[in-house]
């Protein structure tokens, strides 16, 4: 970590949620989830990531019978393993270095650990990197979810909770489209086994790796300029602990086959967030720190949505959690298309992958950069 990044991290640790979002942090009541989790063997994928590591901390504090942390990044997995070691005894934890798309390895882990609940947080989530690495995004986000879902069903897992994103709604980028496919995989898997599959959809989290807040803080402490893509851009925001507490409640309380949508309040203008952060760090925006527009990047939207027009929303029995009803799925056609998609990925056939994703996700709207990428791939 650079000196500027370290200084930004230290500065952010001193700020409150109210300074950043203009409201206090709202954590969900996890007491009901705690009763469920204490008797469970819990497996968390992507355990070293922003959401996965906080899931690991919160689950460990609730005292599960056993906690299995699975991740692909050695350094981040080592770090969270050290934290969890202070919360649970060694005989109740296992650290697994594995790729979620490696079916043989995943089956072996499930057979050995016999988890009763899985929180699937592993994903490639950065929009621009996924746009530039389409086949790898599909392999990790789509194939990885399918591998885990099959292993969970075979191991008679009671509940499988997938962490999704608002970018899965009417996606304009690879990351969002792959997460929508991952939601659909959970729907398909849950129709054919006793395992309950639930997807939990929410927006941006403050402080996650690659999120705007640490980037803004570093730019401010360097004296600017602070770069935003567009002054009209809005996003939903919550803190990582807020998101994870709601994942725990929604995941352990919801019925299988549902997509849960977290109430994230009103979307916030990115420019307003930038200005608020400037003032919180003792600078006056536009005077001490110039704010400049860099323009939308490929795949980015001005506004994110939490629901498609077809989904609508139903109230749930859980505060701040809603249910997005899903259409019936033609499982045979979906499976056939999945096999074609993975075959195209193995061939590194980007054009073929783009075409199949567009057919599988009707709400997907490819941008001009997709058409250019397709033409390059064909050429």
N, C-alpha and C positions, 0 to 999 in steps of 0.2 A: 504494500500500500504506500502511495506517495505521501509526502509530508502534507500536501494540500488536502488530500483525501482523508488523512488521519485527523487533521485539524477540523475538517468539516464534520466527521463522525462525532468527534468530541463535542463540538458546538451543538449538534442536533440532540445529543443526549441530555442537554440542559433545557431543551424546549419542551413545553407541554402540548398536548393535543389541541387544547383551546387556542394556543398561539398560532398553530398551523391551520386548523380547520374551523376555528371560531366556535367550537363547541367542546364540551367535556368528552372524555373517552367513555363509551358505553359498552361495557362487557356483559355478555349474556350470562344468565344464571345456569351454571353447569352442574348443579346438584343432581338433577335427574340423570344426566349423562354419566356422572361419577358412579352412580349405583350400577349402571350397566357395565362400565369399563373396569371396575374393580375385580369383576369375576372373569375378565376377558384376557386372552392373549392377543395383543394388538400389534399389527405390522404396519409400519409407516414407510411408504416409498418416497424417494426424494427427501430423505430425512435430514440432509445437510443443507437444503435450500431455505429460502426465506420463510415460506409457509411451513414446510416440512419440519424445520428445526423448532419453530414455535409450537407446532403440534406435538413434537417430541417432548418439549418441556412441560406443556400443559397436561398431556396424558400421564407423564411420569409423576407429576405432582398429585394426580388422582389415585396413584397406587395400583396400577393394573397387576394382574397375576403375573404377566410376562410382557415385555416390550421388545419388539424386534425392529431395529432401525436399518433400513436398506437404502443404499445410495450408490452413486457412480463416481462422485467426486471425492477422492481420498482425503484431501485436506479438510473440506467442510464436514465430512462424516466423522473424522477424528475429533474435530472441535466439539460437535454436538455430543459425541459419545462421552467426552470428558465432563460436560455439563450434566448429562443424565446420570453419570456415575455418582454424583453427589446427591441424587434424588432417589435412586433405586439401588438395591444391592446387586452385585455382579451376577449372582445366580438367577436373577429375574430379568436380565437383559441379554441381547445378542446383537452384535454389530455385523452387518452383511454388506460386503462390497460386491455389487452386482449391477448388470445392465438389465433394465426391465424388459428389453426386447429379446433377451437371450432366454428362449423358452426352456431349454434344458436346465439352466441354472435356476430359473424361477420355480419350475416344478419341484426341483430338489429342495429348495428353501421351504416351500409350502408343505411338502411331505414331511420334512423334519420338524418344522415348528408348529404345524396345525393351527394357524391363527383363527380366531373366531370373529375378529373385525379387522378390516383393512382400510386404511386411509391412503388413497392414491394421490400423492402430491407431486410425483416426478413428472416433469414436462420441460420441453424447450419453450420458453415463454416470451422471448424478446422478438418483437415484430420484425425489425429490420434484418436480424440474423436469420430468422426463419424464411424471410423472403429470398435471401441469398443462398439458402441451403434447404431447398424444398424437400428433396428426398429424405434427408436426415431428419427434418421436422416430422415428416410422415412416419418414418421408421420409429422414432422415439415416442411421439405423442399418440399415434394411432395404433401401430403394431404393438407398442409397449402396453397400451391399455388392453388390447385384445389378449395378449399373452397373460397378463395378470388376471383378467376376467375369467379366462378358461381355467387357469390354475386355481382360482378362488372357488369356482364351481366344483371342480374335481376334489378339492380338499374340504368341501362342505362348510365353507366360511359362512357365518350367519349374516354378516352385513359387509358390504363393499361400498365405500364412500369415495367418489371421485371429485377432486377439486377442479372446478371449471372456471369460466371467465365470461364477463359480459361481451368479450370480443367474439364469442361463439354465436352471437345474435346478429343475423344479417351480415356475415363476415365479409370484409374486403381485403383480408390478408391471410396468408398461409397459417399462421398461428391460430387465428380464430376459427378457420375452417377445420383444422385438425382437431381442435377441442370440441367443435360441434360433432365431428365424427366420433370422438371418444364418448360423448354423451350418448350417441346413438348406439354404440357398442354396448354400453351399460344397459340400455333399454332392451336390446336384443338378447343379451346374456340372461337378464333377469326373467325373461319369459319362458325359459327352458330349464330352470333349475330352482332349487329351494333357497339359494342365496338371494338376499335382498340387495339390489343395486340402487344406489342413490347418487345423483350428481348435485353438487352445490355450486351455484353460479354467483359470482360477485365481481366487483370492479377492481380498481387500483388500490394497492396497499402502500401506506407511507413507509418509507425506509427499506423497502425490499430492494434486492440487488438490481441495479439498472433503472430504478424508479427516478422520477424527476427531482424529488426533494434532495437526496444526497448530491446529485449533479448540480442543482441550483446552489446549494450551500457552498460547494467547492468553488463555483464561479464567483459567488459573492465575496468569499474570503480572499480570492485572488484580486478583487477589485473590479470584476466584471470584464466584459459585458455579460449579462445574463441572457441566455438565448431561449426563446420559446418558439414553437413551430408556427403558431397562428394566434392572434389576440382573441379570436372567437372560440378557440378550443375549450371544451368543457369535459370534465371527467368526474366519475364517482370515486370517492376516497373513503377509506377507513384505515385504522391502524392494524398492524399485524395481529396483536392480541385480540382486538375486536373481531376480526375476521375468523380467527381460529376458534374463539369461544363459540361463535355462531355455527361454525362447521361442526363442532362437537355436538352441539344441541340438535342441529338439523339432521346430522348424519345418524345419530343414535336414536332419534325419535320419529323420523319420517318412514313412511312405508316404501317398500321396494318399487322400482319403476318410475319414481318421480324425479323431476328436476326442481330442486329447491332454489329459490331466488332470495337473496338476502336484501333486506331493506337497508340501503346505504344513504338514505336521506336525499337531499337535493344535490345535483351535480355542481361542481365548483369550476369557475373560470380558471384556467391555468395561469393567466396573467395575474389574477387576484391572489392566487396562492403564492406566486413569485413575489408579489409586492408585500404580502403578509410576512413571508420568510425574510425578506430584506429588513423590514422593521424589527422583527424579532431578533435579528443579528446585529442591530444597532446601526443600520444604514438606511438612508432615505432613497426609495426607488425613483428612478428617472433623474435624480439629482446626483447622488453618490454612486449609484449603480445604474448604468444604462440598460434598458431591456430592449432587445432587438428580435425581430422575427426571422426565422431561418427557412420557413416554408414547410408544408406537409411532406413527410417522407413517403415512399411507396408503401401502400397498404394502410396508411393512417386515415382515421376519420376525424372530423371536427367534433362529433358527438357520439358517445357510445350509448347502447341501449341494453336493457336487461331482459327484454321480452320481444319476441317476434309478434307481428300483427295477428297471426293465427293462434298463438299460444294463449293470450289473455292471462289472467291470474286468478288463483283461488286462495282464499284465506286458509291458514293452517291453525293448528292448536298451539303453535309455538310463536311467541312474540318476536316480531321483526323477521319472520320467515314466511315466505309465500310459496305456493306450488304452481308451477307452469305446466298445465296439461299437455301431454304429448300425443301426436297422431299415431294411429295403428301403423305398424311397420310390416312391409313385405320382407320377411326374414330371408327367404330363399334368394330373392334378387339382391338383397343387401350383402349376403355372404359371397355370392358370385362376384359382385363388384369389388368387395374387399380383397379377394384373391387376385383379381386383375390389378388392383392398386398396388399390392405388395410385390407382385411380379414386376411391375413397371419400376418400382423403387429399386429392386435388386439389379435391374438393367441400367439404373441411373437415367431412366427415360423421363426427363422432366416434363416434356410436352404431354406424354401419356398420362402422367400423374395429374397435371393440371386439368386435363379433360375429364378424368374420372372423378376428381374432387368436385368439379363443377356439376357433374351429373348427380353425384351423391348428396350434395348440399344445395337444394333448390334456391335457398335464400342467399347463396354466395354470389357476390358481384365482383368479378375480377376487374382490376384497374388496368389502365393502359400499360403499365409496366409488366403485367402478366402476359398480355398479348405480345409485347416485345420479347419477353423471355421465351415464350412459346416459339416465336419465329426463329430465335437464335438456336433453340434446341433442335428444331426441325432442320435448320440449315447445317 
